[in-house]
Amino acid sequence: MSSDHKPSRKRLMLMGVGGLTLAALLVANGLHARTLHEQSVTAWTETAAIPQVMVFQPQQNAAGDTLRLPAHLEAWSKAPIHARVSGYLKDWKADIGTQVKAGQVLAEIDSPDLDQQLAQTHARLAQEQANARLAETTATRWQNLLASHSVSRQEADEKTSNAAAAKANAQAAAADYARLSALESYKTIRAPFAGTITARNTDIGQLIKADTDSDPELFNIADTHQLRLYVPVPQNYASVIHPGLEAELTVPEHPGEHFKARLIGDSTAIDRRSGTLLAQFVADNPKGELLPGDYAEATFAIPADTHGVSIPASALIFRAQGTQVAVLDAQNHVHLQAIHIGLDLGERLVIDQGLKPADRVVDNPPDALREGDPVQLAEASGGAHAPKA
C-alpha cells in the first residue's frame, strides 16, 4: 500500500473521534434538558397540588343586627259558641263577617221540651210552697195547744218537724225552678264579647243537641281590634327577648307593608320538642288589615355585641371534633380552630368564642383540608400553568 493512504486514514480517525464527541455532547445536552423539564414538571405538580383558598377577616358585630323568624297571628279573643239547650234553630241573626257587640242576639232556639219542664217545676214550686205554709200554720197551732196541755209535747214536736221539712222541700223546688229558668235564657244565643263572626255552622230548622262534643259549634266569634303575634324563638336567640322589645311583621297578602308589634310576654321555658321559646307580641289592627290565622314573618333588632365577631356560614367545618373553621398562620399553614356559635343569622354567624378580628379565616374550605396543610392565597396567585414540554 502506498504512503498516500496514511493521511487519509488519520483524517478518518479524527473525524470519527469528533463525531463520537459531538454525539456524546448531544446526548448530554438532551439528558440535561430532560432533567430540567422533569424538575420543572415536578415543581409545577407540587405547586398545583397545594390548594388555593380565599380568606377573610372576621368582623366585629358592633352595629347590631336583625333577626327574622316565622310567626303566626291569632285573634285577641276568640270563642266557639255552642248551644246549652236542645231543640231546633228558630232563627239566626248574624252571618259570617258581621260585626257584633257584646250581648247582641245571634240566634234563637225553639225548645218545647224545656218549656214544659219549666212549667212543671213552676207548678211543683207552687205546690211545695202551699204545703210549707200549711205545715207552718199547723205547727203554730199545736204549739198553742201544747201551752194549754191539750196535746202532748211529742205531737207538737212532730208538727214542728213536718213544717221544717215542708219548708226545705219548697226551697228545693225553688232552686230547681231557678235552674230551668236560667237554662231557658240560653234559648237566646248572644255574643260573649264584641267582635266579628268568623263562622256560622247552623241554619233554620237544624236539630240542636246541647252539651255534645260531636256536633260543631254554632258560631265562631273573634275580637280582631288587636291581634296576638306568636313567635317561636330558637334557644340560641332566647337572650334577645327582653321587656319592651318591638317587632316588625309582614304578611304575604300585603307585600311591602310593615306592621308594628310589641312584646307582652313569653313562655319563660324552652319547649323540649321544638327547642324554642314562645314569645307573644300584640299588634294593633284598627283597619282590619291583619287576619287571625295569618302566617307572618317577624323581624326584631339584635343589640350590638362587641365581644363577638361575624363570619359567613360558608366558612364552617363540621367534623367529629365539633364545629370548626380553618385559620391560616404567618406561613399560610392551616390550623383548625374550634369555635362557638353565639347567634345563627342564616347566611352569617356571630361567633362568641374561638376567633379574633385579626385572624385569617378560609372561606369555603376544601373537604380534604387537614391540620398543618400548606395553602395558596387565591388573590395572590394568578393560577399555576403547566410548563411546556
Kinemage of the C-alpha trace (Angstrom):
@kinemage 1
@onewidth
@group {chain A} dominant
@subgroup {mainchain}
@vectorlist {calphas} color= white
{ca met a 1} P 0.000 0.000 0.000
{ca ser a 2} L 1.326 3.488 -0.892
{ca ser a 3} L 2.083 6.307 1.525
{ca asp a 4} L -0.723 8.433 0.075
{ca his a 5} L -3.320 6.458 2.042
{ca lys a 6} L -1.859 7.155 5.504
{ca pro a 7} L -3.044 10.830 5.883
{ca ser a 8} L -6.466 9.826 4.724
{ca arg a 9} L -6.753 7.146 7.408
{ca lys a 10} L -5.655 9.574 10.134
{ca arg a 11} L -8.194 12.089 8.922
{ca leu a 12} L -10.912 9.483 9.130
{ca met a 13} L -9.921 8.550 12.635
{ca leu a 14} L -10.028 12.194 13.698
{ca met a 15} L -13.390 12.637 12.101
{ca gly a 16} L -14.718 9.532 13.897
{ca val a 17} L -13.495 10.797 17.249
{ca gly a 18} L -15.045 14.192 16.564
{ca gly a 19} L -18.356 12.578 15.640
{ca leu a 20} L -18.389 10.500 18.781
{ca thr a 21} L -17.609 13.563 20.874
{ca leu a 22} L -20.389 15.535 19.184
{ca ala a 23} L -22.843 12.681 19.714
{ca ala a 24} L -21.852 12.492 23.363
{ca leu a 25} L -22.394 16.233 23.730
{ca leu a 26} L -25.800 15.999 22.084
{ca val a 27} L -26.818 13.128 24.373
{ca ala a 28} L -25.579 15.029 27.427
{ca asn a 29} L -27.464 18.157 26.400
{ca gly a 30} L -30.608 16.101 25.815
{ca leu a 31} L -30.330 14.399 29.180
{ca his a 32} L -29.769 17.736 30.889
{ca ala a 33} L -32.747 19.314 29.145
{ca arg a 34} L -34.898 16.304 30.051
{ca thr a 35} L -33.794 16.570 33.685
{ca leu a 36} L -34.615 20.267 33.767
{ca his a 37} L -38.049 19.604 32.260
{ca glu a 38} L -38.752 16.825 34.741
{ca gln a 39} L -37.739 19.115 37.595
{ca ser a 40} L -39.981 21.865 36.205
{ca val a 41} L -42.906 19.450 35.854
{ca thr a 42} L -42.328 18.147 39.385
{ca ala a 43} L -42.203 21.681 40.776
{ca trp a 44} L -45.389 22.640 38.886
{ca thr a 45} L -47.137 19.480 40.068
{ca glu a 46} L -46.177 20.130 43.673
{ca thr a 47} L -47.293 23.746 43.362
{ca ala a 48} L -50.580 22.771 41.712
{ca ala a 49} L -51.210 20.201 44.466
{ca ile a 50} L -51.290 22.960 47.078
{ca pro a 51} L -54.941 24.099 47.331
{ca gln a 52} L -55.832 27.684 46.581
{ca val a 53} L -58.151 29.304 49.096
{ca met a 54} L -60.000 32.550 49.663
{ca val a 55} L -59.565 34.139 53.083
{ca phe a 56} L -61.341 36.875 55.021
{ca gln a 57} L -61.076 38.531 58.402
{ca pro a 58} L -63.960 38.296 60.917
{ca gln a 59} L -65.877 41.478 61.581
{ca gln a 60} L -66.973 42.692 64.965
{ca asn a 61} L -70.758 42.778 65.417
{ca ala a 62} L -70.651 46.278 66.898
{ca ala a 63} L -73.550 47.736 64.899
{ca gly a 64} L -76.140 45.139 65.919
{ca asp a 65} L -78.233 43.109 63.534
{ca thr a 66} L -81.767 41.970 62.785
{ca leu a 67} L -83.391 38.582 63.292
{ca arg a 68} L -86.189 37.260 61.043
{ca leu a 69} L -88.346 34.406 62.244
{ca pro a 70} L -91.603 32.779 61.077
{ca ala a 71} L -94.648 33.579 63.202
{ca his a 72} L -98.444 33.395 63.167
{ca leu a 73} L -101.274 35.696 64.165
{ca glu a 74} L -104.246 34.900 66.393
{ca ala a 75} L -107.266 36.944 67.428
{ca trp a 76} L -107.014 38.854 70.688
{ca ser a 77} L -110.070 36.906 71.897
{ca lys a 78} L -111.878 34.079 70.138
{ca ala a 79} L -114.616 31.697 71.164
{ca pro a 80} L -116.596 28.840 69.638
{ca ile a 81} L -120.259 29.235 70.622
{ca his a 82} L -122.166 26.032 71.446
{ca ala a 83} L -125.791 25.509 72.484
{ca arg a 84} L -126.670 24.945 76.131
{ca val a 85} L -130.217 23.747 75.360
{ca ser a 86} L -131.516 21.178 72.885
{ca gly a 87} L -134.157 21.954 70.293
{ca tyr a 88} L -134.462 23.354 66.774
{ca leu a 89} L -132.887 26.547 65.497
{ca lys a 90} L -135.717 29.055 65.214
{ca asp a 91} L -133.761 31.896 63.632
{ca trp a 92} L -130.235 33.286 63.209
{ca lys a 93} L -129.452 36.996 63.071
{ca ala a 94} L -125.698 37.226 62.359
{ca asp a 95} L -123.765 35.746 59.451
{ca ile a 96} L -120.018 35.456 58.813
{ca gly a 97} L -118.261 38.819 58.653
{ca thr a 98} L -120.884 40.537 60.812
{ca gln a 99} L -119.544 42.956 63.408
{ca val a 100} L -121.447 42.345 66.656
{ca lys a 101} L -121.495 43.965 70.071
{ca ala a 102} L -121.270 42.219 73.417
{ca gly a 103} L -124.670 40.731 74.294
{ca gln a 104} L -126.063 41.067 70.767
{ca val a 105} L -128.519 38.294 69.756
{ca leu a 106} L -127.005 35.816 67.302
{ca ala a 107} L -129.755 33.156 67.122
{ca glu a 108} L -132.804 31.728 68.906
{ca ile a 109} L -133.609 28.089 69.681
{ca asp a 110} L -137.121 26.646 69.900
{ca ser a 111} L -137.134 24.122 72.781
{ca pro a 112} L -140.686 22.888 73.663
{ca asp a 113} L -139.342 20.148 75.937
{ca leu a 114} L -137.558 22.709 78.077
{ca asp a 115} L -140.670 24.899 78.140
{ca gln a 116} L -142.738 22.001 79.519
{ca gln a 117} L -140.107 21.162 82.131
{ca leu a 118} L -140.100 24.779 83.262
{ca ala a 119} L -143.900 24.800 83.554
{ca gln a 120} L -143.812 21.540 85.534
{ca thr a 121} L -141.207 22.839 88.002
{ca his a 122} L -143.193 26.064 88.410
{ca ala a 123} L -146.320 24.088 89.360
{ca arg a 124} L -144.325 21.890 91.730
{ca leu a 125} L -142.872 25.015 93.356
{ca ala a 126} L -146.343 26.410 93.971
{ca gln a 127} L -147.424 23.077 95.454
{ca glu a 128} L -144.438 22.837 97.791
{ca gln a 129} L -144.849 26.428 98.905
{ca ala a 130} L -148.515 25.742 99.766
{ca asn a 131} L -147.556 22.634 101.719
{ca ala a 132} L -144.920 24.638 103.594
{ca arg a 133} L -147.455 27.324 104.573
{ca leu a 134} L -149.963 24.724 105.782
{ca ala a 135} L -147.299 22.863 107.779
{ca glu a 136} L -146.143 26.128 109.382
{ca thr a 137} L -149.708 27.048 110.374
{ca thr a 138} L -150.313 23.584 111.822
{ca ala a 139} L -147.111 23.684 113.823
{ca thr a 140} L -148.054 27.079 115.286
{ca arg a 141} L -151.489 25.799 116.370
{ca trp a 142} L -150.031 22.719 118.026
{ca gln a 143} L -147.580 24.839 119.936
{ca asn a 144} L -150.556 26.856 121.305
{ca leu a 145} L -152.369 23.658 122.262
{ca leu a 146} L -149.223 22.435 123.998
{ca ala a 147} L -149.270 25.575 126.157
{ca ser a 148} L -152.771 24.639 127.415
{ca his a 149} L -151.718 20.997 127.887
{ca ser a 150} L -154.296 19.906 125.274
{ca val a 151} L -151.709 17.864 123.302
{ca ser a 152} L -148.527 16.072 124.183
{ca arg a 153} L -145.076 17.529 123.545
{ca gln a 154} L -144.291 14.589 121.212
{ca glu a 155} L -147.159 15.507 118.915
{ca ala a 156} L -146.237 19.202 118.931
{ca asp a 157} L -142.594 18.373 118.040
{ca glu a 158} L -143.736 16.191 115.128
{ca lys a 159} L -145.776 19.071 113.674
{ca thr a 160} L -142.786 21.423 114.006
{ca ser a 161} L -140.527 18.912 112.199
{ca asn a 162} L -143.092 18.498 109.428
{ca ala a 163} L -143.145 22.256 108.934
{ca ala a 164} L -139.320 22.359 108.641
{ca ala a 165} L -139.349 19.511 106.086
{ca ala a 166} L -142.042 21.207 104.040
{ca lys a 167} L -140.034 24.419 104.032
{ca ala a 168} L -136.957 22.546 102.798
{ca asn a 169} L -138.999 20.912 100.002
{ca ala a 170} L -140.223 24.341 98.921
{ca gln a 171} L -136.655 25.663 98.821
{ca ala a 172} L -135.549 22.663 96.687
{ca ala a 173} L -138.426 23.280 94.282
{ca ala a 174} L -137.465 26.954 94.070
{ca ala a 175} L -133.843 26.031 93.242
{ca asp a 176} L -134.967 23.612 90.513
{ca tyr a 177} L -137.230 26.266 89.032
{ca ala a 178} L -134.378 28.813 89.097
{ca arg a 179} L -132.061 26.342 87.312
{ca leu a 180} L -134.510 25.728 84.479
{ca ser a 181} L -135.308 29.445 84.262
{ca ala a 182} L -131.589 30.167 83.802
{ca leu a 183} L -131.382 27.404 81.189
{ca glu a 184} L -134.400 28.903 79.434
{ca ser a 185} L -132.395 32.108 78.890
{ca tyr a 186} L -129.874 30.125 76.784
{ca lys a 187} L -132.547 29.654 74.133
{ca thr a 188} L -131.392 33.093 73.009
{ca ile a 189} L -127.743 32.888 71.899
{ca arg a 190} L -125.800 36.109 72.474
{ca ala a 191} L -122.312 37.330 71.620
{ca pro a 192} L -119.981 36.992 74.653
{ca phe a 193} L -117.888 39.989 73.556
{ca ala a 194} L -117.653 42.498 70.733
{ca gly a 195} L -116.060 41.068 67.621
{ca thr a 196} L -116.573 39.554 64.180
{ca ile a 197} L -118.470 36.371 63.340
{ca thr a 198} L -115.922 34.178 61.570
{ca ala a 199} L -118.081 31.050 61.132
{ca arg a 200} L -121.786 30.062 61.135
{ca asn a 201} L -122.296 26.301 61.208
{ca thr a 202} L -126.078 26.140 61.612
{ca asp a 203} L -129.285 27.075 59.833
{ca ile a 204} L -133.030 27.446 60.480
{ca gly a 205} L -134.713 24.188 61.452
{ca gln a 206} L -131.495 22.353 62.306
{ca leu a 207} L -131.662 19.971 65.259
{ca ile a 208} L -129.550 21.304 68.121
{ca lys a 209} L -128.087 18.932 70.684
{ca ala a 210} L -126.754 20.510 73.826
{ca asp a 211} L -123.502 19.568 75.586
{ca thr a 212} L -122.205 17.168 72.919
{ca asp a 213} L -118.663 17.113 71.575
{ca ser a 214} L -119.675 15.511 68.274
{ca asp a 215} L -121.660 18.475 66.942
{ca pro a 216} L -119.709 21.522 65.695
{ca glu a 217} L -120.102 24.910 67.289
{ca leu a 218} L -122.982 27.084 66.060
{ca phe a 219} L -120.838 30.224 65.622
{ca asn a 220} L -117.246 31.343 65.928
{ca ile a 221} L -116.509 34.854 67.070
{ca ala a 222} L -113.173 36.688 67.132
{ca asp a 223} L -112.096 40.046 68.501
{ca thr a 224} L -109.586 41.390 65.960
{ca his a 225} L -109.127 45.021 67.042
{ca gln a 226} L -105.778 43.703 68.285
{ca leu a 227} L -104.004 40.509 67.300
{ca arg a 228} L -101.610 38.282 69.177
{ca leu a 229} L -98.370 37.515 67.323
{ca tyr a 230} L -96.757 34.251 68.419
{ca val a 231} L -93.072 33.847 67.545
{ca pro a 232} L -91.228 30.594 68.357
{ca val a 233} L -87.714 31.838 69.139
{ca pro a 234} L -84.875 29.259 68.906
{ca gln a 235} L -82.969 28.663 72.124
{ca asn a 236} L -79.838 30.389 70.776
{ca tyr a 237} L -81.834 33.624 70.436
{ca ala a 238} L -83.705 33.451 73.763
{ca ser a 239} L -81.457 36.115 75.294
{ca val a 240} L -82.660 38.592 72.656
{ca ile a 241} L -86.207 38.559 74.114
{ca his a 242} L -86.495 41.260 76.761
{ca pro a 243} L -89.246 43.574 78.129
{ca gly a 244} L -90.052 46.441 75.803
{ca leu a 245} L -88.878 44.614 72.658
{ca glu a 246} L -90.634 45.759 69.484
{ca ala a 247} L -91.029 43.681 66.352
{ca glu a 248} L -91.877 44.477 62.764
{ca leu a 249} L -94.076 41.983 60.951
{ca thr a 250} L -95.088 41.347 57.362
{ca val a 251} L -97.826 39.151 55.885
{ca pro a 252} L -97.993 37.685 52.361
{ca glu a 253} L -101.276 39.391 51.404
{ca his a 254} L -99.774 42.864 51.989
{ca pro a 255} L -96.340 42.739 50.320
{ca gly a 256} L -94.111 45.678 51.135
{ca glu a 257} L -96.212 46.773 54.126
{ca his a 258} L -94.808 46.616 57.643
{ca phe a 259} L -96.786 46.459 60.884
{ca lys a 260} L -95.608 47.105 64.424
{ca ala a 261} L -95.957 44.754 67.394
{ca arg a 262} L -94.746 44.965 70.985
{ca leu a 263} L -93.742 42.191 73.348
{ca ile a 264} L -96.248 41.391 76.114
{ca gly a 265} L -94.689 38.198 77.464
{ca asp a 266} L -93.057 34.858 76.760
{ca ser a 267} L -93.387 31.284 77.945
{ca thr a 268} L -90.262 31.598 80.188
{ca ala a 269} L -89.430 27.984 79.246
{ca ile a 270} L -87.883 26.156 76.290
{ca asp a 271} L -90.156 23.657 74.569
{ca arg a 272} L -88.234 20.361 74.610
{ca arg a 273} L -89.904 19.167 71.413
{ca ser a 274} L -89.044 22.192 69.272
{ca gly a 275} L -86.197 23.781 71.248
{ca thr a 276} L -87.895 27.184 71.091
{ca leu a 277} L -89.088 29.896 73.455
{ca leu a 278} L -92.613 31.101 72.605
{ca ala a 279} L -92.778 34.913 72.607
{ca gln a 280} L -96.110 36.747 72.462
{ca phe a 281} L -96.473 40.183 70.858
{ca val a 282} L -99.553 42.368 70.383
{ca ala a 283} L -100.254 44.217 67.121
{ca asp a 284} L -102.904 46.913 66.768
{ca asn a 285} L -105.315 46.249 63.906
{ca pro a 286} L -107.602 49.308 63.599
{ca lys a 287} L -108.252 48.845 59.860
{ca gly a 288} L -108.662 45.070 59.997
{ca glu a 289} L -105.805 44.501 57.534
{ca leu a 290} L -104.313 41.684 59.620
{ca leu a 291} L -106.288 38.441 59.786
{ca pro a 292} L -106.281 35.853 62.581
{ca gly a 293} L -104.539 32.677 61.497
{ca asp a 294} L -102.197 34.582 59.172
{ca tyr a 295} L -98.668 33.322 58.555
{ca ala a 296} L -96.288 36.196 59.250
{ca glu a 297} L -92.583 36.988 59.351
{ca ala a 298} L -91.377 38.830 62.439
{ca thr a 299} L -88.233 40.969 62.429
{ca phe a 300} L -86.647 42.461 65.523
{ca ala a 301} L -83.332 44.070 66.338
{ca ile a 302} L -80.401 42.265 67.913
{ca pro a 303} L -78.360 44.554 70.183
{ca ala a 304} L -74.733 45.312 69.368
{ca asp a 305} L -72.186 42.808 70.660
{ca thr a 306} L -68.537 43.928 70.800
{ca his a 307} L -67.423 40.578 72.229
{ca gly a 308} L -68.399 38.525 69.192
{ca val a 309} L -67.290 38.514 65.559
{ca ser a 310} L -69.333 37.886 62.426
{ca ile a 311} L -68.387 35.346 59.721
{ca pro a 312} L -70.226 33.810 56.739
{ca ala a 313} L -71.780 30.401 57.322
{ca ser a 314} L -69.803 29.044 54.334
{ca ala a 315} L -66.629 29.028 56.473
{ca leu a 316} L -67.844 26.306 58.842
{ca ile a 317} L -66.282 22.837 59.009
{ca phe a 318} L -68.381 20.064 60.571
{ca arg a 319} L -66.340 17.079 61.733
{ca ala a 320} L -66.150 14.692 64.643
{ca gln a 321} L -64.217 17.293 66.647
{ca gly a 322} L -67.198 19.655 66.506
{ca thr a 323} L -67.782 22.973 64.749
{ca gln a 324} L -64.504 24.404 63.404
{ca val a 325} L -63.046 26.915 60.963
{ca ala a 326} L -59.715 26.874 59.105
{ca val a 327} L -57.350 29.682 60.210
{ca leu a 328} L -54.016 30.450 58.453
{ca asp a 329} L -50.765 31.205 60.268
{ca ala a 330} L -47.993 33.502 59.016
{ca gln a 331} L -46.587 30.752 56.759
{ca asn a 332} L -50.037 30.058 55.212
{ca his a 333} L -50.392 26.748 57.023
{ca val a 334} L -53.826 25.605 58.155
{ca his a 335} L -54.875 25.493 61.801
{ca leu a 336} L -58.319 24.012 62.526
{ca gln a 337} L -59.860 26.225 65.211
{ca ala a 338} L -62.841 25.142 67.354
{ca ile a 339} L -65.498 27.871 67.689
{ca his a 340} L -68.798 28.519 69.461
{ca ile a 341} L -71.767 29.985 67.572
{ca gly a 342} L -73.479 32.665 69.627
{ca leu a 343} L -76.175 33.518 67.084
{ca asp a 344} L -77.133 31.893 63.800
{ca leu a 345} L -78.442 34.573 61.431
{ca gly a 346} L -78.759 32.288 58.414
{ca glu a 347} L -76.082 33.332 55.930
{ca arg a 348} L -73.969 34.859 58.692
{ca leu a 349} L -72.971 33.705 62.171
{ca val a 350} L -71.976 35.546 65.304
{ca ile a 351} L -69.026 33.739 66.938
{ca asp a 352} L -68.517 34.488 70.625
{ca gln a 353} L -65.613 32.092 71.277
{ca gly a 354} L -62.620 30.966 69.217
{ca leu a 355} L -61.986 33.825 66.758
{ca lys a 356} L -60.425 37.289 66.806
{ca pro a 357} L -60.830 40.126 64.270
{ca ala a 358} L -57.161 39.744 63.187
{ca asp a 359} L -57.500 36.053 62.224
{ca arg a 360} L -57.379 34.985 58.573
{ca val a 361} L -60.206 32.511 58.010
{ca val a 362} L -60.617 30.265 54.960
{ca asp a 363} L -63.914 30.657 53.122
{ca asn a 364} L -65.448 27.504 51.589
{ca pro a 365} L -62.629 25.238 52.855
{ca pro a 366} L -61.989 22.059 50.813
{ca asp a 367} L -63.229 18.819 52.361
{ca ala a 368} L -59.702 17.333 52.302
{ca leu a 369} L -58.149 20.203 54.264
{ca arg a 370} L -56.215 18.967 57.304
{ca glu a 371} L -54.282 20.464 60.223
{ca gly a 372} L -50.915 21.890 59.086
{ca asp a 373} L -51.639 21.721 55.331
{ca pro a 374} L -49.969 24.477 53.253
{ca val a 375} L -52.261 26.542 51.058
{ca gln a 376} L -52.016 29.272 48.446
{ca leu a 377} L -53.957 32.511 48.588
{ca ala a 378} L -56.136 32.756 45.516
{ca glu a 379} L -55.871 36.567 45.445
{ca ala a 380} L -52.054 36.488 45.304
{ca ser a 381} L -51.782 33.691 42.746
{ca gly a 382} L -52.655 34.175 39.134
{ca gly a 383} L -53.145 30.449 38.804
{ca ala a 384} L -50.497 27.784 38.075
{ca his a 385} L -49.796 26.860 34.447
{ca ala a 386} L -48.211 23.605 33.302
{ca pro a 387} L -44.738 24.004 31.714
{ca lys a 388} L -44.424 23.233 28.039
{ca ala a 389} L -42.582 20.093 27.060
